[in-house]
Structure formats: C-alpha cells, structure tokens
Amino acid sequence: MSDLSLDELRELERQVAGALPVCDRGPRERELAAALEAATRRLDEETLARGELHHRLARVLYQLGEDEALAALAMRVCERIGDARFLAEIGKIVPLLQHAEAGDSERLLETTRRLCAAAPENVEFALLHVRQLATCEAPREEQSRVLEEALLMAPEHPGILERLARLAIEDSRFEEAEDRLAALSRLRPSADVSWRLGEVLLRRGKREAALAAFGAIGPRLPVADLGIFAPALRELCDLANRNYYVDERIDLDALRARLQRSLEALRDFLSREGGIAPRELISVAYTINRINGTFWWFKGCHDEIGFTVGEFHGTLDLRAFGVLAVAMHEHLLAILTHGLCEGFLSQRLDSLGFIRTAVALYASVLLEREEAARACETLEKLVAMGFDGQFFRNRLELCRLHAAQAAGVPPTTLCLRLRAASSNGLHPTAFWEEWARAQGRESRILTPAAPGRARYTVVTAGEATLCGEYRQHSTNLELLGAGRVSLRESELLFGDGILFRPHPIYGPFPRANPPVRDRGPRAMRMRAAQRSVVIDEPVIVLANNDAYRMPNYSHWIFWILERLNVIVRAGLVASRRVLMPAEITDWMRQTLPLVGLPDERILYYPHDVEVIARDAEVVSPIEIPGPELLAGLRERMWAGAGVSATAVAEPAFLFLARRMQIRAMLIDEDRIYALAERLGFTVVSPERLRVAEQVRLFARAAGVAGPQGSAFANLLFCRSGVRVLALQQEEFFDESELDTAIACGLEFRWLLGRSEPNLARYRWPRDAPFAIDLRQLEQQLVWVREGMPAGGAAAARGGMA
C-alpha cells in the first residue's frame, strides 16, 4: 500500500467515488485512507503540496466519521502555514474541521488567525476566521474588523456582506444593515434577504420600501427548490404554503387524507426513480426539515398553552400545524430512509460526507419522535458495513442511551453503565423531579405552587371581543440538600453524571455551544473540559441559570431574579454564597441590590470553565412563575427602588416602544405612537432606563399599552387595578404577561393584529411585523385610560418614599 504511485492513488480514489456494493464501500474507503496516509508519510513536500494529498485524506476521514483522526491530521498540516505552497490545501481542510466540530476550538482559532496573516488577500480565509471567532464568542467588533478588511478586497462578496449585515442588526446599526442587505439583494436575492431587508427598512421608517421587500418573499416551500422531487411533493407544497393564519378554518380529516396521499406519492416516486443524486436528496431533506421548524413550534404551543387559542385568537388554527408537523416528519423520514438504504448507497456518491450528513439528520428526527430503537437499527447496519468511525459510533451510543431511557431504565443505572464502559462524555438527561431524586438527597419546598383559574379577554383583528377561561399554572420552588454538582457553560448542571434538563418552555436544550458534541432529547455528549475549578466553600446553585446564554430582561426577572429573591428572604445566603456567571450584564447586576443580594454574597465564575462545587445546595427551576412568587418580588423590588407600597406619585399612562428591535415590529409605528400621545400616553423605551428607574416608572403607571415584548416584564411593578393592553400578532402568544397581570391584580387584555400576508406564509412568521387597526387601537386605548385606579391623581400625590 505504501508503494502506490500518485496515478495508482488517483485510480483508487475514482473507484471508491464510483458505484460500489454498499458492503464494500466502508472497507474500500478505509483502504483509500490507509493509502493516502502512507503517501503523506513518504512523499516529498513539493509533491504533497501539488497533489493536496492531506486534503484528500481529510475528505476521506470526514466521510468515514473519523473526526479524531481528522483533527490530528489537520493540526499536523496546519503547522505548515508559513509555507505558501500548503495554504490552499490548509484552506480546504479547515472548513472540514469546523464542520465536524472536531478538535480544540481555541487552537483552531489560532490556526484561522495565522491563515489570515499568511494570506490577507484571501477573503475565504477571512470568512473561515470570522466563523471561528463566532464559535469562540469573540466580540462582534473583532469579527466586523476582519470582515471590513476583507470587503476592501472583495466589495461584492455575498458571504461577507451577509455576515456584516447580521452583525450590524445585532448592534442596532440599521442604516449600515440596510446598505449591506440592499447590496446582497442585488447580488443574491433570496427570501431570507428580502425578509431581513424589509425588517430593517421598516425599522428605518421606510414603510413602502419595506412592504415591497416583503412582497418579494415567496412561499414557505417553493416547488422550484425541490428539483427532481417537485412532482412528487407538489401536494405537500400546496398544503405547507397555505396561509393558516387568515384563511377559513379547515377540515382536519380532509387535511390528513391529502397529506397521506402526498406521502404515498413520495414513496412511489422513491421506489421507481433511479436518477436521484445524493446531493439533491440531502438538499430536499434539509429544506423540508427547515420548514418544519415552524410547524413543530406551533404544535408545541397548542399542546402547552393554557387556553383554547384556536378559538380565541382570531382565525389562527393551531390544529392544522400539529397535523402538518407530524406529516412533514413522515415525508422527511421517507426520503432519508431511502437515502440510507443499500441500493442508494451503492451508487456514486457526489456529495461530500453524504452518509454522515444523512445519518445526523435521520437520527435527530427519530430521537425527537422518540423512535430511538429505529435509529439504532439503521446505525448498527452502517457500523457493520465499515462506517464505524467516532462520529457513527457516538451517534449509535447516543441513540442506544435514548432507547434505554425510553424503556424505563433510570438515569442512575445508565450512568453506572456509562462509567463501566468508559464512555466519552455521554450523559443522560432528566427533568427536575427525577434529577433531584437521582442525587439521593433530601429536598424541601421553599415556595409552594398556587395554581388557579382566571378570565382573560382578547380583541381580535376581526373586531370581536372574546373572553375565555385561563388555566393558570404555577411551580413549586424547591431546595435540594447539600452535595456535589458541576457546571459547564453556566447552565449545564451535572449531578452524578446526570445532566439536569429544564422544562421545554425554556426552548431547545441543550443549546449549541462549544462543549456540546451530540445532543438529543434524552442525552447529550460533551467534550472534555479544557479547564476546571474546584469550589470547597458552601454555595447555592440555580438549576438552569442561563443568564449568560439568554441575556433577556423578562427571562432574568421571572426565572432567575425570582429565585434569588426567595433565597434571600429565606436567609439562605447568610451561610452560602450564590454561584453566578461572571459575564452577566450591567443591568442584571443593578437588580441584585434591589432584592437585597450584596455583591459579597455572590461567587462569580467564568462561563468557559468547568465548576466543581463540593458542597452545593441547588434551587429548582421555575417553569411558570405563580402569584406566590411574583407578589413577593414586586414587594421587594419596590422597597429596593424606594417606592412606597401605600402611596403613588402623579400617575402616568405609558405606551411602550420597541425602537431598537426588529422582531415583531408594528407597521405604521409612527402613526401608532402619534395616536397614543394624542390620547395622553407617554411613549417610553424602558430599556434605556436603569432598572430602579423602570421600577419607579411602572409603580406610578395608571395604564400601560404597547407591543408585547420583554418590557412587559415591568408589569410586575404596576399597582393593582391598572389596565394593560398588549398588542401582538394573531400567530404569536405568550402567557407570561397574563400570569403577571393576574398575580398583581391588573386588568389585562390583548389586541390582535395581522401579519403582512407574504410574511405569514414565510418560514418563521412568529417574528413578523404586523399591523394594528388604528380605529380599534383608539377604542382600546380609551378603555385603558378609563380604568385609572380608584383615588385618581389627587390622592396619588403622596409620591414615592
């Protein structure tokens, strides 16, 4: 093998790339890898550089799933960056390494930095570097600097323009974002670009131009994107592209029947069509999976929401999304099952890493559907065929762990098995009750749940005023007795090897972050920690303290500050310090003294180290903050901000603006603000105030209105009897404001608006700009003003303490 000439190597590569019996493909790939490895050891540098043999070997290792071997090869070759002959080869290896997420991210960052320095004229190297900067969470300013320098050499490079536009939006630099997106729209028009450009134009007050950009957005699932699959998926496209927000309510049985016919047509197409290219199959699979994210999100809302949204939120019919979500998964699995069958894998594979790409998507869908045993069966066949690299073995192990948990094997038993097998960073996950029980420690209730029922009111875009009963939820707050735990990336909490898993209300978990390699609903695999810190002193840990990953105002108030307030009031911080990520923002730090938590009772730690606490008490998470928690926090925050609980200052009617946001914007925003001011409201942007100032402002509010968002967390500081009007789209709803209003004795109602029709049919409509009927808004703002709490302005002049 080591004596093969370059011509013989190329012939072997052609054979492996061609049609092969699937039972031969894995062994032949390994034969090629061995030959290329031998060649890289014996040939001179000039021949290696000219033939790009390291890159060719890296491609094979990637396809085989040998990520650890790929990382070792890549780092060996990257030491040659100073030799210009190898730059092109290294530039092709680094993306493979980034995509495989193999190796040390900080070391890879140094590699991309050296590539940029060695060839500053190569803009592709700049993009590689920026991607790694983002992975390592470098400041946006540094990413922008690298991109700006690259843009000077390639002023019309779509990749550079797209990233610069994204960074400008994140920093609220909307004029710059408009310029970038307009240039990108000319160079590479797409639905995504039109969406973002429209949002930025709307934020800049250019309504007509924004609506024109939105008008260029096509349907969720364009037939033209499906290539050879288009005839078989035409029915699915028709159903996926329907506007379920404003169309008439539908016959669910008829919808199910049409989706079943579509699935049968797809299966028939797959059984008889022999000309499907692997690249096209995987492209269509990813397109369907991406679109399906919308349907699954709405399905989850239908399953979790505390009232009948389909009847009381305009014409939105969530049931249709649930049916579509399941059917889209079935179509996706039909395509992927075909792509991983023996016949398909025996043809020429024209897509780099097709097998591993298909396996990753196939396994994730089946794990989401709780069909881990089916995923195991397919993976076991592939491993037996020679696709037994780390990537494939790790996925198989992850699926087996899911299957065991689904079969009822307790997490503690699974952890014992994993330790006996020396598993590399694989951990089962468990929700609070099971996680706490597995630690073998006593827990006690700090604050009991107090669920209840209440009425709520919705004014629909169709001018109906509807009321319904709301099943208010609540959560026990518990304290788990002292013992050993460890933390990764601030929010990943381990006890005895079991990862605590928060309620789905917190969003996808675990989020993508550097230590996470493989993830699923019941288990995840972590990279080994680069650094660790052992804490011997007694501490308090908040389960799911995601303050670093989610620096959101309402998130912090309701899910973190609520718990800090309880433990302070219970006297727990007298003998233990509270663990908190050092990266929390300034406004977060402002809230801590307001609940009586001094800085000396906090132990800060950097998010990028593993923290091992030998003596930790753990506070359970809050799923739904009930009245018993909210009322206590309002009282404490009032006192901390100098607000008297018995007297209010000159009352104010507040209209909350979202001038620095592009999510869920109001169309005709300036006219809405002008109307609110004419009716005696003060238009305010609470995020521009310090937290104590926000507490005082809302404590003297006589009425509050505005588009729903994080600023509505400040309803917590309003006095009982205040009327609140929340503006939102029909297709988006959030119970948190209603929970707060009930706990604080506020009169609350929603006024619903309609998204632009082109946006409502797009992939992710929950963030779409929406329009409110100005006549309806005027009527409802008058309702807010008529509800001034008893006593009026004259009795309120006692002011703040």
ZAMARGU-4260 file (C-alpha; in steps of 0.2 Angstrom, whole numbers, plus 5000, padded with zeros to 4 digits):
<rodrens>
0) 5000/5000/5000 | 5014/5012/5004 | 5022/5010/4987 | 5007/5016/4977 | 5011/5029/4964
5) 5001/5045/4963 | 4992/5038/4947 | 4988/5022/4957 | 4981/5033/4971 | 4970/5043/4959
10) 4963/5027/4951 | 4959/5020/4969 | 4950/5037/4973 | 4940/5035/4957 | 4935/5018/4961
15) 4930/5022/4979 | 4920/5038/4972 | 4911/5027/4960 | 4897/5014/4961 | 4901/5001/4974
20) 4891/4987/4983 | 4887/4995/5000 | 4895/4981/5009 | 4911/4986/5000 | 4910/5005/5002
25) 4916/5006/5020 | 4931/4994/5018 | 4936/5002/5002 | 4936/5020/5010 | 4947/5013/5023
30) 4959/5006/5010 | 4960/5023/5002 | 4963/5032/5019 | 4977/5020/5023 | 4985/5023/5006
35) 4984/5041/5007 | 4991/5041/5025 | 5005/5031/5019 | 5008/5043/5004 | 5008/5058/5016
40) 5022/5050/5026 | 5034/5045/5011 | 5032/5059/4998 | 5042/5075/4997 | 5034/5091/5002
45) 5033/5098/4984 | 5023/5083/4978 | 5012/5083/4994 | 5008/5102/4991 | 5005/5100/4972
50) 4994/5085/4975 | 4985/5091/4990 | 4986/5074/4997 | 4982/5080/5015 | 4966/5087/5010
55) 4961/5072/5000 | 4965/5061/5015 | 4955/5073/5026 | 4940/5071/5015 | 4940/5053/5017
60) 4942/5054/5036 | 4927/5066/5036 | 4916/5054/5026 | 4921/5039/5037 | 4917/5049/5053
65) 4935/5048/5060 | 4934/5065/5067 | 4948/5062/5080 | 4960/5057/5066 | 4954/5071/5056
70) 4958/5083/5070 | 4976/5076/5072 | 4979/5077/5053 | 4973/5094/5052 | 4983/5101/5066
75) 4999/5092/5059 | 4996/5100/5042 | 4992/5117/5049 | 5009/5119/5056 | 5015/5122/5038
80) 5005/5138/5037 | 5021/5148/5034 | 5025/5138/5018 | 5014/5146/5005 | 5013/5130/4995
85) 5002/5122/5008 | 4990/5137/5010 | 4977/5131/4998 | 4977/5114/5005 | 4975/5120/5023
90) 4961/5132/5017 | 4951/5117/5012 | 4955/5106/5027 | 4950/5120/5040 | 4931/5120/5034
95) 4930/5101/5036 | 4937/5103/5054 | 4925/5117/5058 | 4910/5107/5051 | 4915/5091/5060
100) 4917/5102/5076 | 4932/5091/5080 | 4947/5097/5090 | 4951/5111/5101 | 4941/5127/5096
105) 4954/5139/5103 | 4968/5130/5094 | 4958/5131/5078 | 4955/5149/5081 | 4974/5152/5081
110) 4975/5142/5065 | 4962/5153/5056 | 4971/5169/5063 | 4988/5163/5056 | 4979/5159/5039
115) 4973/5177/5038 | 4990/5184/5042 | 4999/5172/5029 | 4987/5177/5015 | 4977/5193/5019
120) 4972/5194/5001 | 4962/5178/5003 | 4944/5183/5008 | 4939/5165/5011 | 4952/5164/5024
125) 4944/5179/5032 | 4927/5170/5032 | 4934/5155/5040 | 4942/5166/5053 | 4926/5175/5057
130) 4916/5159/5058 | 4929/5153/5071 | 4928/5170/5080 | 4910/5167/5082 | 4912/5150/5088
135) 4924/5156/5101 | 4912/5170/5106 | 4924/5184/5101 | 4917/5202/5102 | 4907/5207/5087
140) 4919/5222/5085 | 4933/5210/5081 | 4923/5200/5069 | 4917/5216/5060 | 4935/5222/5058
145) 4941/5206/5050 | 4926/5207/5038 | 4928/5225/5034 | 4946/5222/5029 | 4941/5208/5018
150) 4927/5218/5010 | 4940/5230/5003 | 4947/5216/4993 | 4930/5209/4988 | 4917/5223/4989
155) 4903/5211/4981 | 4907/5195/4991 | 4889/5189/4997 | 4896/5179/5012 | 4905/5195/5018
160) 4890/5206/5015 | 4878/5194/5024 | 4889/5192/5040 | 4892/5211/5041 | 4873/5214/5039
165) 4869/5201/5053 | 4882/5210/5065 | 4875/5227/5061 | 4857/5221/5065 | 4863/5214/5082
170) 4871/5231/5086 | 4856/5240/5080 | 4866/5249/5067 | 4851/5249/5055 | 4857/5261/5042
175) 4873/5250/5039 | 4862/5235/5039 | 4851/5242/5025 | 4866/5246/5014 | 4873/5228/5016
180) 4857/5219/5013 | 4852/5230/4998 | 4869/5225/4990 | 4866/5207/4995 | 4849/5208/4987
185) 4856/5213/4971 | 4869/5200/4971 | 4860/5185/4978 | 4841/5188/4980 | 4833/5176/4992
190) 4818/5175/5004 | 4829/5177/5019 | 4837/5193/5012 | 4821/5200/5007 | 4814/5197/5025
195) 4829/5205/5034 | 4829/5219/5022 | 4811/5223/5024 | 4813/5222/5043 | 4827/5235/5043
200) 4818/5246/5031 | 4803/5246/5042 | 4813/5250/5057 | 4820/5265/5047 | 4803/5271/5044
205) 4803/5266/5025 | 4786/5258/5025 | 4783/5257/5006 | 4800/5250/5003 | 4799/5238/5017
210) 4782/5231/5010 | 4790/5230/4993 | 4804/5219/5000 | 4791/5208/5009 | 4782/5206/4993
215) 4797/5198/4985 | 4796/5184/4998 | 4789/5168/4991 | 4780/5153/4999 | 4787/5143/5013
220) 4791/5128/5002 | 4794/5133/4984 | 4792/5120/4971 | 4807/5126/4962 | 4818/5122/4976
225) 4813/5103/4975 | 4821/5099/4959 | 4818/5081/4953 | 4806/5079/4969 | 4795/5093/4963
230) 4781/5082/4955 | 4780/5070/4970 | 4780/5084/4983 | 4768/5096/4974 | 4753/5092/4986
235) 4764/5094/5001 | 4770/5111/4994 | 4752/5116/4992 | 4747/5112/5010 | 4763/5119/5018
240) 4761/5135/5009 | 4743/5138/5014 | 4740/5153/5025 | 4733/5145/5041 | 4733/5162/5050
245) 4719/5171/5040 | 4711/5158/5029 | 4695/5150/5034 | 4696/5135/5047 | 4699/5119/5039
250) 4693/5101/5039 | 4707/5091/5048 | 4701/5074/5042 | 4702/5081/5024 | 4720/5088/5028
255) 4726/5072/5035 | 4719/5062/5019 | 4728/5074/5007 | 4744/5073/5017 | 4743/5054/5017
260) 4741/5054/4998 | 4756/5065/4997 | 4766/5053/5007 | 4761/5038/4996 | 4765/5048/4981
265) 4783/5051/4988 | 4786/5033/4992 | 4780/5028/4975 | 4792/5040/4967 | 4807/5034/4978
270) 4803/5016/4974 | 4804/5019/4955 | 4815/5034/4952 | 4833/5029/4949 | 4841/5046/4945
275) 4841/5054/4961 | 4858/5062/4965 | 4864/5061/4984 | 4867/5079/4984 | 4849/5083/4978
280) 4841/5071/4990 | 4850/5079/5005 | 4846/5096/4999 | 4827/5092/4999 | 4828/5084/5016
285) 4836/5099/5024 | 4823/5110/5015 | 4809/5100/5022 | 4817/5099/5040 | 4820/5118/5040
290) 4802/5122/5035 | 4795/5110/5048 | 4803/5120/5062 | 4788/5132/5061 | 4775/5118/5062
295) 4783/5110/5077 | 4784/5126/5086 | 4765/5130/5084 | 4761/5111/5088 | 4771/5114/5104
300) 4761/5129/5108 | 4744/5120/5105 | 4750/5106/5117 | 4756/5118/5131 | 4745/5134/5130
305) 4733/5136/5145 | 4718/5141/5134 | 4710/5137/5118 | 4720/5148/5106 | 4712/5142/5090
310) 4695/5149/5096 | 4700/5165/5105 | 4715/5171/5094 | 4707/5177/5078 | 4707/5164/5064
315) 4723/5155/5069 | 4720/5137/5068 | 4734/5128/5078 | 4727/5111/5075 | 4732/5112/5057
320) 4750/5115/5062 | 4750/5099/5073 | 4744/5088/5058 | 4757/5096/5046 | 4771/5094/5059
325) 4769/5075/5060 | 4766/5073/5041 | 4782/5083/5037 | 4792/5072/5048 | 4785/5057/5039
330) 4789/5064/5022 | 4807/5068/5029 | 4810/5051/5036 | 4804/5043/5019 | 4817/5052/5010
335) 4831/5049/5022 | 4826/5030/5024 | 4828/5029/5005 | 4845/5038/5006 | 4852/5026/5018
340) 4846/5010/5010 | 4858/4998/5002 | 4853/5002/4984 | 4855/5020/4986 | 4872/5019/4995
345) 4878/5008/4981 | 4878/5022/4968 | 4891/5035/4965 | 4891/5047/4980 | 4893/5065/4973
350) 4890/5074/4990 | 4905/5076/5002 | 4900/5067/5018 | 4883/5062/5012 | 4882/5047/5023
355) 4886/5056/5039 | 4875/5071/5034 | 4860/5060/5031 | 4864/5050/5047 | 4864/5065/5058
360) 4848/5072/5052 | 4839/5055/5052 | 4845/5051/5070 | 4839/5068/5076 | 4822/5067/5068
365) 4819/5049/5076 | 4825/5055/5093 | 4813/5069/5093 | 4799/5057/5088 | 4805/5045/5102
370) 4809/5032/5090 | 4827/5028/5096 | 4826/5009/5093 | 4823/5013/5074 | 4838/5024/5073
375) 4849/5011/5082 | 4844/4998/5069 | 4850/5008/5054 | 4866/5014/5063 | 4870/4996/5068
380) 4869/4991/5050 | 4880/5005/5044 | 4893/5002/5058 | 4894/4984/5052 | 4897/4989/5034
385) 4913/4998/5040 | 4906/5016/5044 | 4912/5014/5062 | 4922/5030/5064 | 4920/5040/5080
390) 4905/5050/5073 | 4895/5035/5069 | 4899/5026/5085 | 4895/5041/5095 | 4878/5043/5087
395) 4874/5025/5089 | 4879/5026/5108 | 4868/5041/5110 | 4853/5033/5101 | 4855/5017/5112
400) 4855/5028/5128 | 4839/5036/5122 | 4831/5019/5119 | 4836/5013/5136 | 4829/5028/5144
405) 4813/5026/5134 | 4812/5008/5140 | 4812/5015/5158 | 4830/5012/5164 | 4833/5025/5177
410) 4847/5038/5174 | 4857/5032/5189 | 4858/5015/5181 | 4863/5022/5164 | 4877/5032/5172
415) 4884/5017/5181 | 4884/5008/5164 | 4892/5023/5155 | 4906/5024/5168 | 4909/5005/5167
420) 4911/5007/5148 | 4922/5022/5150 | 4910/5032/5138 | 4917/5048/5132 | 4907/5062/5139
425) 4890/5054/5136 | 4877/5059/5149 | 4858/5055/5151 | 4847/5070/5155 | 4832/5071/5167
430) 4819/5084/5172 | 4820/5091/5190 | 4810/5078/5199 | 4819/5063/5193 | 4836/5073/5193
435) 4834/5078/5211 | 4829/5060/5216 | 4844/5053/5207 | 4855/5063/5218 | 4850/5053/5234
440) 4847/5069/5244 | 4833/5077/5253 | 4824/5092/5246 | 4812/5104/5254 | 4799/5116/5247
445) 4804/5134/5248 | 4788/5141/5240 | 4773/5130/5236 | 4763/5131/5219 | 4747/5140/5219
450) 4738/5137/5203 | 4722/5144/5199 | 4709/5149/5186 | 4706/5167/5179 | 4697/5175/5164
455) 4705/5184/5150 | 4700/5195/5136 | 4706/5196/5118 | 4700/5209/5105 | 4703/5200/5088
460) 4709/5208/5072 | 4691/5204/5066 | 4684/5216/5079 | 4677/5203/5090 | 4679/5205/5109
465) 4681/5187/5116 | 4683/5181/5134 | 4689/5164/5140 | 4694/5154/5155 | 4713/5153/5158
470) 4721/5138/5167 | 4734/5147/5177 | 4749/5136/5180 | 4762/5138/5194 | 4778/5129/5200
475) 4784/5123/5217 | 4801/5131/5221 | 4812/5118/5230 | 4829/5117/5238 | 4840/5101/5236
480) 4851/5097/5251 | 4870/5099/5250 | 4881/5088/5239 | 4892/5088/5224 | 4887/5096/5207
485) 4897/5103/5192 | 4893/5116/5180 | 4898/5118/5162 | 4894/5134/5151 | 4885/5142/5166
490) 4868/5132/5163 | 4873/5114/5161 | 4871/5106/5178 | 4878/5089/5182 | 4875/5078/5197
495) 4882/5061/5197 | 4885/5062/5179 | 4866/5066/5175 | 4863/5082/5166 | 4848/5092/5173
500) 4836/5096/5159 | 4824/5111/5160 | 4806/5111/5155 | 4803/5114/5136 | 4797/5131/5140
505) 4815/5136/5141 | 4817/5132/5122 | 4828/5119/5114 | 4840/5111/5126 | 4855/5110/5126
510) 4858/5125/5115 | 4873/5124/5103 | 4888/5129/5112 | 4907/5124/5111 | 4907/5109/5124
515) 4891/5100/5116 | 4896/5087/5103 | 4880/5077/5101 | 4863/5081/5108 | 4846/5073/5109
520) 4830/5075/5120 | 4836/5062/5132 | 4855/5063/5132 | 4870/5073/5126 | 4889/5071/5123
525) 4901/5084/5130 | 4919/5087/5125 | 4931/5086/5139 | 4933/5101/5149 | 4949/5112/5145
530) 4949/5120/5162 | 4941/5116/5179 | 4939/5125/5196 | 4935/5116/5212 | 4925/5126/5225
535) 4926/5119/5243 | 4915/5133/5251 | 4896/5131/5253 | 4887/5138/5239 | 4870/5139/5231
540) 4867/5134/5213 | 4852/5139/5202 | 4846/5125/5191 | 4846/5132/5173 | 4855/5148/5177
545) 4855/5153/5158 | 4859/5171/5162 | 4874/5171/5151 | 4866/5162/5136 | 4850/5171/5137
550) 4853/5189/5142 | 4834/5194/5141 | 4826/5205/5153 | 4810/5196/5156 | 4819/5179/5157
555) 4831/5186/5170 | 4816/5194/5180 | 4805/5179/5180 | 4816/5164/5180 | 4832/5170/5189
560) 4829/5185/5200 | 4813/5177/5206 | 4823/5163/5214 | 4836/5175/5221 | 4823/5185/5230
565) 4816/5169/5238 | 4833/5163/5244 | 4837/5180/5251 | 4821/5181/5260 | 4823/5163/5267
570) 4840/5168/5274 | 4850/5155/5264 | 4863/5167/5258 | 4869/5171/5276 | 4879/5155/5276
575) 4882/5151/5257 | 4887/5162/5243 | 4877/5161/5226 | 4886/5155/5211 | 4884/5167/5196
580) 4892/5168/5179 | 4904/5182/5178 | 4898/5188/5161 | 4881/5194/5167 | 4877/5211/5161
585) 4877/5228/5170 | 4858/5229/5170 | 4857/5212/5178 | 4870/5217/5192 | 4859/5233/5195
590) 4844/5221/5200 | 4854/5211/5213 | 4855/5225/5227 | 4836/5228/5224 | 4832/5211/5231
595) 4845/5213/5245 | 4859/5202/5237 | 4875/5211/5240 | 4890/5208/5229 | 4900/5200/5243
600) 4887/5186/5244 | 4890/5181/5226 | 4904/5170/5219 | 4907/5174/5201 | 4915/5162/5189
605) 4919/5162/5170 | 4907/5153/5159 | 4921/5144/5150 | 4927/5133/5164 | 4920/5118/5172
610) 4915/5122/5190 | 4915/5108/5203 | 4906/5113/5219 | 4909/5100/5233 | 4895/5107/5244
615) 4881/5114/5234 | 4863/5117/5238 | 4853/5118/5222 | 4837/5128/5219 | 4825/5121/5207
620) 4820/5130/5191 | 4804/5140/5188 | 4793/5134/5174 | 4778/5145/5177 | 4780/5159/5190
625) 4765/5159/5200 | 4757/5173/5211 | 4766/5167/5227 | 4782/5171/5218 | 4778/5187/5209
630) 4769/5196/5223 | 4785/5194/5234 | 4796/5200/5221 | 4786/5216/5217 | 4786/5220/5236
635) 4805/5218/5237 | 4809/5227/5221 | 4798/5242/5226 | 4807/5243/5243 | 4824/5242/5234
640) 4819/5256/5222 | 4812/5267/5235 | 4794/5265/5231 | 4780/5267/5244 | 4768/5252/5245
645) 4754/5263/5250 | 4756/5279/5240 | 4759/5283/5222 | 4766/5298/5213 | 4757/5308/5199
650) 4750/5294/5188 | 4756/5292/5170 | 4749/5282/5155 | 4763/5273/5147 | 4765/5267/5129
655) 4780/5255/5127 | 4790/5257/5111 | 4802/5244/5103 | 4813/5256/5093 | 4829/5246/5094
660) 4820/5229/5090 | 4817/5222/5073 | 4807/5207/5079 | 4788/5208/5079 | 4788/5226/5074
665) 4772/5237/5072 | 4768/5243/5054 | 4764/5261/5054 | 4773/5263/5070 | 4775/5282/5070
670) 4756/5284/5067 | 4753/5272/5082 | 4764/5282/5093 | 4756/5298/5087 | 4739/5292/5091
675) 4745/5286/5109 | 4752/5303/5113 | 4736/5312/5107 | 4727/5301/5119 | 4738/5306/5134
680) 4750/5292/5134 | 4769/5295/5136 | 4779/5284/5123 | 4794/5277/5133 | 4808/5264/5129
685) 4811/5256/5146 | 4827/5248/5141 | 4835/5265/5140 | 4832/5267/5159 | 4841/5259/5174
690) 4832/5245/5182 | 4827/5255/5198 | 4820/5269/5186 | 4810/5256/5177 | 4803/5250/5194
695) 4798/5268/5199 | 4791/5272/5182 | 4779/5257/5182 | 4774/5259/5200 | 4766/5276/5196
700) 4758/5270/5180 | 4739/5272/5178 | 4738/5262/5162 | 4751/5253/5151 | 4750/5248/5132
705) 4761/5243/5118 | 4768/5229/5108 | 4771/5213/5118 | 4790/5211/5122 | 4802/5210/5137
710) 4797/5227/5143 | 4781/5220/5148 | 4790/5211/5162 | 4789/5228/5171 | 4770/5225/5173
715) 4776/5216/5189 | 4779/5234/5196 | 4762/5241/5192 | 4749/5243/5206 | 4733/5233/5207
720) 4719/5239/5196 | 4730/5246/5182 | 4723/5242/5165 | 4735/5234/5152 | 4734/5232/5133
725) 4746/5221/5124 | 4747/5222/5105 | 4753/5206/5096 | 4751/5196/5080 | 4737/5183/5079
730) 4750/5169/5077 | 4760/5173/5092 | 4755/5172/5110 | 4764/5172/5127 | 4755/5168/5144
735) 4769/5176/5154 | 4761/5194/5154 | 4744/5186/5158 | 4752/5177/5173 | 4760/5193/5179
740) 4743/5203/5177 | 4733/5190/5187 | 4746/5190/5201 | 4747/5209/5203 | 4728/5212/5201
745) 4729/5220/5184 | 4716/5221/5171 | 4723/5214/5155 | 4718/5211/5138 | 4726/5208/5121
750) 4723/5217/5105 | 4727/5206/5090 | 4735/5212/5073 | 4738/5204/5057 | 4755/5200/5049
755) 4758/5205/5031 | 4751/5191/5021 | 4768/5187/5012 | 4776/5186/5029 | 4763/5175/5037
760) 4766/5162/5024 | 4785/5163/5026 | 4796/5150/5036 | 4796/5158/5053 | 4781/5170/5055
765) 4781/5172/5074 | 4794/5187/5072 | 4785/5195/5058 | 4780/5213/5058 | 4761/5216/5060
770) 4748/5229/5058 | 4735/5235/5071 | 4719/5243/5065 | 4721/5261/5071 | 4702/5263/5074
775) 4702/5248/5086 | 4718/5254/5094 | 4710/5270/5098 | 4695/5262/5106 | 4706/5251/5117
780) 4717/5265/5122 | 4702/5274/5128 | 4697/5258/5138 | 4715/5259/5146 | 4713/5277/5151
785) 4695/5274/5159 | 4702/5262/5171 | 4713/5274/5182 | 4714/5265/5199 | 4702/5272/5212
790) 4708/5289/5220 | 4714/5297/5204 | 4728/5309/5203 | 4724/5320/5218 | 4725/5305/5230
795) 4741/5300/5222 | 4752/5315/5226 | 4759/5307/5242 | 4773/5301/5230 | 4787/5289/5232
800) 4796/5286/5248
</rodrens>
